[in-house]
Amino acid sequence: MAIDSQRANMSLKYTIPLESWDNKGSRVLGHTQEAQEINTYLMEVETKLFQCYQELRSKT
């Protein structure tokens, strides 16, 4: 995630084996139930962050 063109990292308290992580897509690889649940959660967090960003932009 980037804030004012600066990279910001955050932890969502999940540990993913390196070989199961798609760095380019920022998602868990595979079609297991766990991978799908984590990817859904990641999309929800991304959506909420974007909504917060849009709200902040509209206030300035």
Secondary structure, 3 states (H helix, E strand, C coil): CEECCEECCCCCCCCCCHHHEECCCCEECCCCHHHHHHHHHHHHHHHHHHHHHHHHHHHC
